[in-house]
Amino acid sequence: MIVFVYLDRERKATSYPWLQWKIRFFVAGSALAVIGMATEHDWLLLAGVGVLFIGFLLRFLPGGKGEVNDELESS
């Protein structure tokens, strides 16, 4: 598939400071969204989408794409 062209196989999980938080936001957001769909509560579904969006925004923090940032490396 053409998607595999964009994968960076050299990136290690240890050099990715926001990975655990992205996973937590994904699990919480998807659980809220599924529960909201099952119970037909629109506000719960929107809350789940909001949590997923917050997890997406972590990508734009320094080091969010797994790049080695000098500030993060020195601390």
PDB file with one MODEL, atoms N, CA, C and O in Angstrom:
MODEL        1
ATOM      1  N   MET A   1       0.831  -1.187   0.000  1.00  0.00           N
ATOM      2  CA  MET A   1       0.000   0.000   0.000  1.00  0.00           C
ATOM      3  C   MET A   1       0.871   1.244   0.000  1.00  0.00           C
ATOM      4  O   MET A   1       2.023   1.209   0.432  1.00  0.00           O
ATOM      5  N   ILE A   2       0.327   2.313  -0.476  1.00  0.00           N
ATOM      6  CA  ILE A   2       1.068   3.563  -0.564  1.00  0.00           C
ATOM      7  C   ILE A   2       1.230   4.246   0.800  1.00  0.00           C
ATOM      8  O   ILE A   2       2.079   5.124   0.947  1.00  0.00           O
ATOM      9  N   VAL A   3       0.436   3.858   1.786  1.00  0.00           N
ATOM     10  CA  VAL A   3       0.529   4.451   3.119  1.00  0.00           C
ATOM     11  C   VAL A   3       1.867   4.127   3.761  1.00  0.00           C
ATOM     12  O   VAL A   3       2.394   4.941   4.519  1.00  0.00           O
ATOM     13  N   PHE A   4       2.424   2.969   3.478  1.00  0.00           N
ATOM     14  CA  PHE A   4       3.673   2.562   4.099  1.00  0.00           C
ATOM     15  C   PHE A   4       4.856   3.426   3.666  1.00  0.00           C
ATOM     16  O   PHE A   4       5.912   3.373   4.296  1.00  0.00           O
ATOM     17  N   VAL A   5       4.706   4.201   2.631  1.00  0.00           N
ATOM     18  CA  VAL A   5       5.764   5.100   2.189  1.00  0.00           C
ATOM     19  C   VAL A   5       6.005   6.180   3.235  1.00  0.00           C
ATOM     20  O   VAL A   5       7.129   6.662   3.377  1.00  0.00           O
ATOM     21  N   TYR A   6       4.964   6.565   3.969  1.00  0.00           N
ATOM     22  CA  TYR A   6       5.070   7.659   4.925  1.00  0.00           C
ATOM     23  C   TYR A   6       5.494   7.215   6.319  1.00  0.00           C
ATOM     24  O   TYR A   6       5.689   8.063   7.190  1.00  0.00           O
ATOM     25  N   LEU A   7       5.641   5.925   6.559  1.00  0.00           N
ATOM     26  CA  LEU A   7       6.049   5.449   7.870  1.00  0.00           C
ATOM     27  C   LEU A   7       7.545   5.659   8.068  1.00  0.00           C
ATOM     28  O   LEU A   7       8.346   5.405   7.169  1.00  0.00           O
ATOM     29  N   ASP A   8       7.901   6.121   9.243  1.00  0.00           N
ATOM     30  CA  ASP A   8       9.311   6.318   9.592  1.00  0.00           C
ATOM     31  C   ASP A   8       9.746   5.155  10.469  1.00  0.00           C
ATOM     32  O   ASP A   8       9.454   5.138  11.665  1.00  0.00           O
ATOM     33  N   ARG A   9      10.425   4.205   9.901  1.00  0.00           N
ATOM     34  CA  ARG A   9      10.818   3.013  10.637  1.00  0.00           C
ATOM     35  C   ARG A   9      12.040   3.249  11.528  1.00  0.00           C
ATOM     36  O   ARG A   9      12.367   2.397  12.354  1.00  0.00           O
ATOM     37  N   GLU A  10      12.707   4.366  11.378  1.00  0.00           N
ATOM     38  CA  GLU A  10      13.872   4.678  12.193  1.00  0.00           C
ATOM     39  C   GLU A  10      13.491   5.310  13.528  1.00  0.00           C
ATOM     40  O   GLU A  10      14.330   5.405  14.424  1.00  0.00           O
ATOM     41  N   ARG A  11      12.242   5.744  13.673  1.00  0.00           N
ATOM     42  CA  ARG A  11      11.793   6.410  14.893  1.00  0.00           C
ATOM     43  C   ARG A  11      11.584   5.387  15.990  1.00  0.00           C
ATOM     44  O   ARG A  11      10.943   4.359  15.769  1.00  0.00           O
ATOM     45  N   LYS A  12      12.113   5.655  17.159  1.00  0.00           N
ATOM     46  CA  LYS A  12      11.981   4.766  18.304  1.00  0.00           C
ATOM     47  C   LYS A  12      10.956   5.345  19.276  1.00  0.00           C
ATOM     48  O   LYS A  12      10.806   6.564  19.366  1.00  0.00           O
ATOM     49  N   ALA A  13      10.259   4.489  19.996  1.00  0.00           N
ATOM     50  CA  ALA A  13       9.242   4.937  20.952  1.00  0.00           C
ATOM     51  C   ALA A  13       9.863   5.708  22.107  1.00  0.00           C
ATOM     52  O   ALA A  13       9.203   6.550  22.716  1.00  0.00           O
ATOM     53  N   THR A  14      11.125   5.429  22.415  1.00  0.00           N
ATOM     54  CA  THR A  14      11.773   6.135  23.518  1.00  0.00           C
ATOM     55  C   THR A  14      12.065   7.587  23.169  1.00  0.00           C
ATOM     56  O   THR A  14      12.231   8.411  24.069  1.00  0.00           O
ATOM     57  N   SER A  15      12.132   7.919  21.882  1.00  0.00           N
ATOM     58  CA  SER A  15      12.392   9.295  21.483  1.00  0.00           C
ATOM     59  C   SER A  15      11.101  10.048  21.170  1.00  0.00           C
ATOM     60  O   SER A  15      11.142  11.103  20.538  1.00  0.00           O
ATOM     61  N   TYR A  16       9.975   9.526  21.597  1.00  0.00           N
ATOM     62  CA  TYR A  16       8.673  10.105  21.299  1.00  0.00           C
ATOM     63  C   TYR A  16       7.978  10.445  22.615  1.00  0.00           C
ATOM     64  O   TYR A  16       7.264   9.604  23.162  1.00  0.00           O
ATOM     65  N   PRO A  17       8.170  11.664  23.138  1.00  0.00           N
ATOM     66  CA  PRO A  17       7.733  11.978  24.501  1.00  0.00           C
ATOM     67  C   PRO A  17       6.218  11.992  24.699  1.00  0.00           C
ATOM     68  O   PRO A  17       5.762  11.825  25.830  1.00  0.00           O
ATOM     69  N   TRP A  18       5.437  12.181  23.669  1.00  0.00           N
ATOM     70  CA  TRP A  18       3.982  12.304  23.847  1.00  0.00           C
ATOM     71  C   TRP A  18       3.229  11.037  23.469  1.00  0.00           C
ATOM     72  O   TRP A  18       2.000  11.061  23.405  1.00  0.00           O
ATOM     73  N   LEU A  19       3.916   9.945  23.218  1.00  0.00           N
ATOM     74  CA  LEU A  19       3.263   8.732  22.754  1.00  0.00           C
ATOM     75  C   LEU A  19       2.282   8.174  23.783  1.00  0.00           C
ATOM     76  O   LEU A  19       1.160   7.812  23.427  1.00  0.00           O
ATOM     77  N   GLN A  20       2.682   8.098  25.044  1.00  0.00           N
ATOM     78  CA  GLN A  20       1.787   7.548  26.062  1.00  0.00           C
ATOM     79  C   GLN A  20       0.539   8.402  26.229  1.00  0.00           C
ATOM     80  O   GLN A  20      -0.557   7.872  26.412  1.00  0.00           O
ATOM     81  N   TRP A  21       0.698   9.723  26.165  1.00  0.00           N
ATOM     82  CA  TRP A  21      -0.475  10.587  26.305  1.00  0.00           C
ATOM     83  C   TRP A  21      -1.397  10.475  25.104  1.00  0.00           C
ATOM     84  O   TRP A  21      -2.617  10.531  25.256  1.00  0.00           O
ATOM     85  N   LYS A  22      -0.837  10.318  23.915  1.00  0.00           N
ATOM     86  CA  LYS A  22      -1.677  10.132  22.731  1.00  0.00           C
ATOM     87  C   LYS A  22      -2.475   8.839  22.830  1.00  0.00           C
ATOM     88  O   LYS A  22      -3.643   8.800  22.445  1.00  0.00           O
ATOM     89  N   ILE A  23      -1.861   7.792  23.338  1.00  0.00           N
ATOM     90  CA  ILE A  23      -2.560   6.521  23.508  1.00  0.00           C
ATOM     91  C   ILE A  23      -3.671   6.670  24.535  1.00  0.00           C
ATOM     92  O   ILE A  23      -4.775   6.166  24.328  1.00  0.00           O
ATOM     93  N   ARG A  24      -3.393   7.356  25.639  1.00  0.00           N
ATOM     94  CA  ARG A  24      -4.413   7.565  26.677  1.00  0.00           C
ATOM     95  C   ARG A  24      -5.599   8.354  26.141  1.00  0.00           C
ATOM     96  O   ARG A  24      -6.750   7.997  26.393  1.00  0.00           O
ATOM     97  N   PHE A  25      -5.323   9.424  25.403  1.00  0.00           N
ATOM     98  CA  PHE A  25      -6.411  10.214  24.833  1.00  0.00           C
ATOM     99  C   PHE A  25      -7.204   9.410  23.807  1.00  0.00           C
ATOM    100  O   PHE A  25      -8.424   9.552  23.725  1.00  0.00           O
ATOM    101  N   PHE A  26      -6.530   8.568  23.021  1.00  0.00           N
ATOM    102  CA  PHE A  26      -7.232   7.751  22.040  1.00  0.00           C
ATOM    103  C   PHE A  26      -8.160   6.756  22.725  1.00  0.00           C
ATOM    104  O   PHE A  26      -9.311   6.598  22.317  1.00  0.00           O
ATOM    105  N   VAL A  27      -7.669   6.086  23.759  1.00  0.00           N
ATOM    106  CA  VAL A  27      -8.487   5.093  24.460  1.00  0.00           C
ATOM    107  C   VAL A  27      -9.681   5.771  25.131  1.00  0.00           C
ATOM    108  O   VAL A  27     -10.810   5.295  25.012  1.00  0.00           O
ATOM    109  N   ALA A  28      -9.438   6.878  25.834  1.00  0.00           N
ATOM    110  CA  ALA A  28     -10.526   7.567  26.529  1.00  0.00           C
ATOM    111  C   ALA A  28     -11.534   8.147  25.541  1.00  0.00           C
ATOM    112  O   ALA A  28     -12.741   8.012  25.740  1.00  0.00           O
ATOM    113  N   GLY A  29     -11.055   8.785  24.486  1.00  0.00           N
ATOM    114  CA  GLY A  29     -11.946   9.393  23.508  1.00  0.00           C
ATOM    115  C   GLY A  29     -12.770   8.377  22.751  1.00  0.00           C
ATOM    116  O   GLY A  29     -13.960   8.586  22.511  1.00  0.00           O
ATOM    117  N   SER A  30     -12.141   7.277  22.375  1.00  0.00           N
ATOM    118  CA  SER A  30     -12.897   6.255  21.643  1.00  0.00           C
ATOM    119  C   SER A  30     -13.911   5.569  22.551  1.00  0.00           C
ATOM    120  O   SER A  30     -15.004   5.228  22.100  1.00  0.00           O
ATOM    121  N   ALA A  31     -13.569   5.359  23.822  1.00  0.00           N
ATOM    122  CA  ALA A  31     -14.524   4.765  24.758  1.00  0.00           C
ATOM    123  C   ALA A  31     -15.723   5.701  24.968  1.00  0.00           C
ATOM    124  O   ALA A  31     -16.870   5.252  24.970  1.00  0.00           O
ATOM    125  N   LEU A  32     -15.460   6.976  25.143  1.00  0.00           N
ATOM    126  CA  LEU A  32     -16.563   7.933  25.297  1.00  0.00           C
ATOM    127  C   LEU A  32     -17.445   7.977  24.055  1.00  0.00           C
ATOM    128  O   LEU A  32     -18.671   8.027  24.159  1.00  0.00           O
ATOM    129  N   ALA A  33     -16.828   7.959  22.897  1.00  0.00           N
ATOM    130  CA  ALA A  33     -17.595   8.021  21.656  1.00  0.00           C
ATOM    131  C   ALA A  33     -18.453   6.770  21.466  1.00  0.00           C
ATOM    132  O   ALA A  33     -19.612   6.874  21.065  1.00  0.00           O
ATOM    133  N   VAL A  34     -17.906   5.608  21.744  1.00  0.00           N
ATOM    134  CA  VAL A  34     -18.670   4.363  21.591  1.00  0.00           C
ATOM    135  C   VAL A  34     -19.812   4.309  22.603  1.00  0.00           C
ATOM    136  O   VAL A  34     -20.925   3.910  22.259  1.00  0.00           O
ATOM    137  N   ILE A  35     -19.548   4.703  23.835  1.00  0.00           N
ATOM    138  CA  ILE A  35     -20.611   4.733  24.843  1.00  0.00           C
ATOM    139  C   ILE A  35     -21.682   5.738  24.454  1.00  0.00           C
ATOM    140  O   ILE A  35     -22.872   5.486  24.641  1.00  0.00           O
ATOM    141  N   GLY A  36     -21.261   6.884  23.911  1.00  0.00           N
ATOM    142  CA  GLY A  36     -22.226   7.883  23.457  1.00  0.00           C
ATOM    143  C   GLY A  36     -23.089   7.379  22.316  1.00  0.00           C
ATOM    144  O   GLY A  36     -24.280   7.683  22.258  1.00  0.00           O
ATOM    145  N   MET A  37     -22.498   6.605  21.403  1.00  0.00           N
ATOM    146  CA  MET A  37     -23.287   6.023  20.309  1.00  0.00           C
ATOM    147  C   MET A  37     -24.246   4.963  20.827  1.00  0.00           C
ATOM    148  O   MET A  37     -25.390   4.884  20.381  1.00  0.00           O
ATOM    149  N   ALA A  38     -23.779   4.142  21.777  1.00  0.00           N
ATOM    150  CA  ALA A  38     -24.609   3.057  22.297  1.00  0.00           C
ATOM    151  C   ALA A  38     -25.794   3.584  23.102  1.00  0.00           C
ATOM    152  O   ALA A  38     -26.891   3.029  23.035  1.00  0.00           O
ATOM    153  N   THR A  39     -25.574   4.648  23.859  1.00  0.00           N
ATOM    154  CA  THR A  39     -26.644   5.193  24.700  1.00  0.00           C
ATOM    155  C   THR A  39     -27.418   6.315  24.014  1.00  0.00           C
ATOM    156  O   THR A  39     -28.380   6.844  24.571  1.00  0.00           O
ATOM    157  N   GLU A  40     -26.996   6.671  22.810  1.00  0.00           N
ATOM    158  CA  GLU A  40     -27.628   7.728  22.024  1.00  0.00           C
ATOM    159  C   GLU A  40     -27.621   9.084  22.742  1.00  0.00           C
ATOM    160  O   GLU A  40     -28.577   9.856  22.667  1.00  0.00           O
ATOM    161  N   HIS A  41     -26.514   9.344  23.437  1.00  0.00           N
ATOM    162  CA  HIS A  41     -26.310  10.657  24.058  1.00  0.00           C
ATOM    163  C   HIS A  41     -25.344  11.451  23.180  1.00  0.00           C
ATOM    164  O   HIS A  41     -24.159  11.130  23.085  1.00  0.00           O
ATOM    165  N   ASP A  42     -25.876  12.491  22.543  1.00  0.00           N
ATOM    166  CA  ASP A  42     -25.041  13.280  21.639  1.00  0.00           C
ATOM    167  C   ASP A  42     -23.902  13.989  22.365  1.00  0.00           C
ATOM    168  O   ASP A  42     -22.803  14.108  21.823  1.00  0.00           O
ATOM    169  N   TRP A  43     -24.152  14.459  23.579  1.00  0.00           N
ATOM    170  CA  TRP A  43     -23.127  15.186  24.308  1.00  0.00           C
ATOM    171  C   TRP A  43     -21.950  14.281  24.662  1.00  0.00           C
ATOM    172  O   TRP A  43     -20.805  14.734  24.693  1.00  0.00           O
ATOM    173  N   LEU A  44     -22.224  13.012  24.927  1.00  0.00           N
ATOM    174  CA  LEU A  44     -21.148  12.083  25.247  1.00  0.00           C
ATOM    175  C   LEU A  44     -20.331  11.751  24.004  1.00  0.00           C
ATOM    176  O   LEU A  44     -19.111  11.598  24.074  1.00  0.00           O
ATOM    177  N   LEU A  45     -21.002  11.643  22.883  1.00  0.00           N
ATOM    178  CA  LEU A  45     -20.315  11.412  21.609  1.00  0.00           C
ATOM    179  C   LEU A  45     -19.430  12.606  21.264  1.00  0.00           C
ATOM    180  O   LEU A  45     -18.288  12.431  20.838  1.00  0.00           O
ATOM    181  N   LEU A  46     -19.945  13.802  21.443  1.00  0.00           N
ATOM    182  CA  LEU A  46     -19.147  15.002  21.165  1.00  0.00           C
ATOM    183  C   LEU A  46     -17.973  15.140  22.132  1.00  0.00           C
ATOM    184  O   LEU A  46     -16.901  15.606  21.748  1.00  0.00           O
ATOM    185  N   ALA A  47     -18.174  14.736  23.380  1.00  0.00           N
ATOM    186  CA  ALA A  47     -17.068  14.761  24.345  1.00  0.00           C
ATOM    187  C   ALA A  47     -15.966  13.793  23.908  1.00  0.00           C
ATOM    188  O   ALA A  47     -14.782  14.107  24.024  1.00  0.00           O
ATOM    189  N   GLY A  48     -16.353  12.626  23.411  1.00  0.00           N
ATOM    190  CA  GLY A  48     -15.369  11.667  22.918  1.00  0.00           C
ATOM    191  C   GLY A  48     -14.596  12.199  21.730  1.00  0.00           C
ATOM    192  O   GLY A  48     -13.379  12.028  21.644  1.00  0.00           O
ATOM    193  N   VAL A  49     -15.304  12.845  20.811  1.00  0.00           N
ATOM    194  CA  VAL A  49     -14.633  13.445  19.650  1.00  0.00           C
ATOM    195  C   VAL A  49     -13.694  14.560  20.102  1.00  0.00           C
ATOM    196  O   VAL A  49     -12.606  14.721  19.550  1.00  0.00           O
ATOM    197  N   GLY A  50     -14.115  15.328  21.105  1.00  0.00           N
ATOM    198  CA  GLY A  50     -13.264  16.387  21.638  1.00  0.00           C
ATOM    199  C   GLY A  50     -11.977  15.844  22.253  1.00  0.00           C
ATOM    200  O   GLY A  50     -10.903  16.416  22.065  1.00  0.00           O
ATOM    201  N   VAL A  51     -12.089  14.740  22.986  1.00  0.00           N
ATOM    202  CA  VAL A  51     -10.908  14.124  23.587  1.00  0.00           C
ATOM    203  C   VAL A  51      -9.984  13.583  22.496  1.00  0.00           C
ATOM    204  O   VAL A  51      -8.764  13.708  22.599  1.00  0.00           O
ATOM    205  N   LEU A  52     -10.556  12.986  21.459  1.00  0.00           N
ATOM    206  CA  LEU A  52      -9.742  12.515  20.340  1.00  0.00           C
ATOM    207  C   LEU A  52      -9.028  13.676  19.652  1.00  0.00           C
ATOM    208  O   LEU A  52      -7.881  13.534  19.227  1.00  0.00           O
ATOM    209  N   PHE A  53      -9.695  14.816  19.541  1.00  0.00           N
ATOM    210  CA  PHE A  53      -9.085  15.984  18.917  1.00  0.00           C
ATOM    211  C   PHE A  53      -7.926  16.511  19.760  1.00  0.00           C
ATOM    212  O   PHE A  53      -6.913  16.951  19.216  1.00  0.00           O
ATOM    213  N   ILE A  54      -8.070  16.469  21.080  1.00  0.00           N
ATOM    214  CA  ILE A  54      -6.975  16.896  21.962  1.00  0.00           C
ATOM    215  C   ILE A  54      -5.763  15.988  21.759  1.00  0.00           C
ATOM    216  O   ILE A  54      -4.627  16.461  21.726  1.00  0.00           O
ATOM    217  N   GLY A  55      -6.007  14.689  21.623  1.00  0.00           N
ATOM    218  CA  GLY A  55      -4.910  13.763  21.338  1.00  0.00           C
ATOM    219  C   GLY A  55      -4.244  14.062  20.008  1.00  0.00           C
ATOM    220  O   GLY A  55      -3.028  13.925  19.871  1.00  0.00           O
ATOM    221  N   PHE A  56      -5.043  14.474  19.022  1.00  0.00           N
ATOM    222  CA  PHE A  56      -4.487  14.854  17.727  1.00  0.00           C
ATOM    223  C   PHE A  56      -3.625  16.106  17.851  1.00  0.00           C
ATOM    224  O   PHE A  56      -2.591  16.212  17.192  1.00  0.00           O
ATOM    225  N   LEU A  57      -4.040  17.051  18.687  1.00  0.00           N
ATOM    226  CA  LEU A  57      -3.275  18.292  18.846  1.00  0.00           C
ATOM    227  C   LEU A  57      -1.909  18.066  19.491  1.00  0.00           C
ATOM    228  O   LEU A  57      -1.013  18.897  19.339  1.00  0.00           O
ATOM    229  N   LEU A  58      -1.739  16.956  20.207  1.00  0.00           N
ATOM    230  CA  LEU A  58      -0.428  16.651  20.796  1.00  0.00           C
ATOM    231  C   LEU A  58       0.641  16.483  19.731  1.00  0.00           C
ATOM    232  O   LEU A  58       1.833  16.610  20.013  1.00  0.00           O
ATOM    233  N   ARG A  59       0.219  16.199  18.516  1.00  0.00           N
ATOM    234  CA  ARG A  59       1.167  16.038  17.411  1.00  0.00           C
ATOM    235  C   ARG A  59       1.932  17.330  17.145  1.00  0.00           C
ATOM    236  O   ARG A  59       3.060  17.291  16.655  1.00  0.00           O
ATOM    237  N   PHE A  60       1.338  18.457  17.457  1.00  0.00           N
ATOM    238  CA  PHE A  60       1.946  19.737  17.128  1.00  0.00           C
ATOM    239  C   PHE A  60       2.772  20.328  18.263  1.00  0.00           C
ATOM    240  O   PHE A  60       3.301  21.430  18.123  1.00  0.00           O
ATOM    241  N   LEU A  61       2.895  19.623  19.381  1.00  0.00           N
ATOM    242  CA  LEU A  61       3.785  20.052  20.448  1.00  0.00           C
ATOM    243  C   LEU A  61       5.225  19.740  20.056  1.00  0.00           C
ATOM    244  O   LEU A  61       5.452  18.904  19.181  1.00  0.00           O
ATOM    245  N   PRO A  62       6.195  20.388  20.681  1.00  0.00           N
ATOM    246  CA  PRO A  62       7.592  20.076  20.354  1.00  0.00           C
ATOM    247  C   PRO A  62       7.887  18.599  20.596  1.00  0.00           C
ATOM    248  O   PRO A  62       7.627  18.076  21.680  1.00  0.00           O
ATOM    249  N   GLY A  63       8.419  17.944  19.600  1.00  0.00           N
ATOM    250  CA  GLY A  63       8.703  16.519  19.689  1.00  0.00           C
ATOM    251  C   GLY A  63       7.492  15.653  19.409  1.00  0.00           C
ATOM    252  O   GLY A  63       7.573  14.432  19.546  1.00  0.00           O
ATOM    253  N   GLY A  64       6.377  16.242  19.023  1.00  0.00           N
ATOM    254  CA  GLY A  64       5.152  15.493  18.814  1.00  0.00           C
ATOM    255  C   GLY A  64       5.179  14.557  17.633  1.00  0.00           C
ATOM    256  O   GLY A  64       4.403  13.602  17.584  1.00  0.00           O
ATOM    257  N   LYS A  65       6.051  14.806  16.682  1.00  0.00           N
ATOM    258  CA  LYS A  65       6.167  13.916  15.523  1.00  0.00           C
ATOM    259  C   LYS A  65       7.317  12.929  15.689  1.00  0.00           C
ATOM    260  O   LYS A  65       7.657  12.196  14.760  1.00  0.00           O
ATOM    261  N   GLY A  66       7.915  12.916  16.885  1.00  0.00           N
ATOM    262  CA  GLY A  66       9.016  11.996  17.131  1.00  0.00           C
ATOM    263  C   GLY A  66      10.363  12.549  16.747  1.00  0.00           C
ATOM    264  O   GLY A  66      11.353  11.816  16.757  1.00  0.00           O
ATOM    265  N   GLU A  67      10.432  13.826  16.405  1.00  0.00           N
ATOM    266  CA  GLU A  67      11.708  14.418  16.051  1.00  0.00           C
ATOM    267  C   GLU A  67      12.531  14.635  17.306  1.00  0.00           C
ATOM    268  O   GLU A  67      11.982  14.824  18.392  1.00  0.00           O
ATOM    269  N   VAL A  68      13.816  14.608  17.162  1.00  0.00           N
ATOM    270  CA  VAL A  68      14.695  14.884  18.289  1.00  0.00           C
ATOM    271  C   VAL A  68      14.810  16.390  18.422  1.00  0.00           C
ATOM    272  O   VAL A  68      15.308  17.073  17.528  1.00  0.00           O
ATOM    273  N   ASN A  69      14.346  16.890  19.540  1.00  0.00           N
ATOM    274  CA  ASN A  69      14.371  18.317  19.793  1.00  0.00           C
ATOM    275  C   ASN A  69      15.512  18.598  20.782  1.00  0.00           C
ATOM    276  O   ASN A  69      15.640  17.907  21.792  1.00  0.00           O
ATOM    277  N   ASP A  70      16.334  19.604  20.494  1.00  0.00           N
ATOM    278  CA  ASP A  70      17.485  19.902  21.354  1.00  0.00           C
ATOM    279  C   ASP A  70      17.056  20.246  22.768  1.00  0.00           C
ATOM    280  O   ASP A  70      17.733  19.875  23.727  1.00  0.00           O
ATOM    281  N   GLU A  71      15.921  20.960  22.915  1.00  0.00           N
ATOM    282  CA  GLU A  71      15.451  21.338  24.243  1.00  0.00           C
ATOM    283  C   GLU A  71      15.032  20.114  25.044  1.00  0.00           C
ATOM    284  O   GLU A  71      15.324  20.031  26.237  1.00  0.00           O
ATOM    285  N   LEU A  72      14.358  19.169  24.412  1.00  0.00           N
ATOM    286  CA  LEU A  72      13.910  17.969  25.106  1.00  0.00           C
ATOM    287  C   LEU A  72      15.085  17.040  25.413  1.00  0.00           C
ATOM    288  O   LEU A  72      15.086  16.362  26.440  1.00  0.00           O
ATOM    289  N   GLU A  73      16.070  17.007  24.541  1.00  0.00           N
ATOM    290  CA  GLU A  73      17.200  16.109  24.709  1.00  0.00           C
ATOM    291  C   GLU A  73      18.107  16.569  25.850  1.00  0.00           C
ATOM    292  O   GLU A  73      18.676  15.732  26.551  1.00  0.00           O
ATOM    293  N   SER A  74      18.253  17.876  26.051  1.00  0.00           N
ATOM    294  CA  SER A  74      19.154  18.397  27.082  1.00  0.00           C
ATOM    295  C   SER A  74      18.579  18.273  28.485  1.00  0.00           C
ATOM    296  O   SER A  74      19.330  18.324  29.459  1.00  0.00           O
ATOM    297  N   SER A  75      17.259  18.110  28.614  1.00  0.00           N
ATOM    298  CA  SER A  75      16.657  18.039  29.960  1.00  0.00           C
ATOM    299  C   SER A  75      16.634  16.659  30.539  1.00  0.00           C
ATOM    300  O   SER A  75      16.157  16.467  31.658  1.00  0.00           O
TER     301      SER A  75
ENDMDL
END
